[in-house]
Amino acid sequence: MIVLVCPGQGSQTPGFLTPWLELPGARELLASYSEAAGVDLIAHGTESDADTIRDTAIAQPLIVAASLLALNALREAAPDAVIGGVAGHSVGEIAAAAVTGVLSETDALSFVAARARAMATAAAAVPTGMSAVLGGGDEVVEAAAAAVGLSPANYNGGGQIVVAGEFDGLEALAATPPAGARVIPLQVAGAFHTRYMESAREVLKDVAANVTPADPTLPLWTNNDGRQVTSGQEFLDLLVTQVASPVRWDLCMESFAAAGITGLIELAPAGALVGLARRGLKGVPTVAIKSPSDIAAAVELLTAHAEGNAS
């Protein structure tokens, strides 16, 4: 079973959409995404600097648009390929919803734009940030974070937890990290997936009320607890709640393993989830689609999987 995964915020880099615009129809597709999101994704994906695209209101639509560009290119290159399931990390869940038909591409871009604006507003209310903690064990890290007023935001598996909160707490944790752990500050503008995002959750409730989802056409796992969700309405509801709840990517990877994963393909802007898979899903072949040149490797993995099943 090949699992398709969609990355979260922080995976964008300056100019990363430039090579995608060389594909036939990609510029027109990205222009339509820009219109739906109310953001000039072409300019920000090709010209804007790192500080500009770090802005949550820009970063999130960029990432979802990139994943959908890569998906369309992959489908064109391998129209008969069989995908065993789909999941997204944080904002990547919105791309996953579009991949599986829960949301149309237009609704996905409109929804992510609203999410990004609401989260940026929430982040501006209180200065907060996030840090990755590598090693130390879940319970040890949770206790150390709580002692300085921080909350777990992402359980990424492979010995990595991202904690979030106000900067004095993050600085205190970095100064005295848990035994056997390293603390790495992340370049994000807020304590995402914590109580600091409650106002964004309220905004998204109203946005979601005007969206009509469909049930997923492929197996779809949720960041909420790693289980498969078969109801489009339930998945949309979870998209609303997840902005202020921890991402359980560790449980998603456990579900992939239990379902019999044989390969993992990460859509653009790829790299982070493949890195986590190499630690949390040891031995599973992976492909990171960072640019159109990586599509061939993804098709090769899909073909090898199909031939293996046929034999």
Sequence and secondary structure as in RCSB ss.txt:
>XXXX:A:sequence
MIVLVCPGQGSQTPGFLTPWLELPGARELLASYSEAAGVDLIAHGTESDADTIRDTAIAQPLIVAASLLALNALR
EAAPDAVIGGVAGHSVGEIAAAAVTGVLSETDALSFVAARARAMATAAAAVPTGMSAVLGGGDEVVEAAAAAVGL
SPANYNGGGQIVVAGEFDGLEALAATPPAGARVIPLQVAGAFHTRYMESAREVLKDVAANVTPADPTLPLWTNND
GRQVTSGQEFLDLLVTQVASPVRWDLCMESFAAAGITGLIELAPAGALVGLARRGLKGVPTVAIKSPSDIAAAVE
LLTAHAEGNAS
>XXXX:A:secstr
 EEEEE  TT   TTTTGGGGGSTTHHHHHHHHHHHHTS HHHHHHT  HHHHHSHHHHHHHHHHHHHHHHHHHH
HH TT    EEEESTTHHHHHHHHTTSS HHHHHHHHHHHHHHHHHHHHHS EEEEEEESS HHHHHHHHHHTT 
EEEEEEETTEEEEEEEHHHHHHHHHS  TT EEEE   SS TTSGGGHHHHHHHHHHHTT      SS BB TTT
S B   HHHHHHHHHHGGGS EEHHHHHHHHHHHT  EEEE SS SHHHHHHHHHSTT  EEE  SGGGHHHHHH
HHHHHHHHHH 
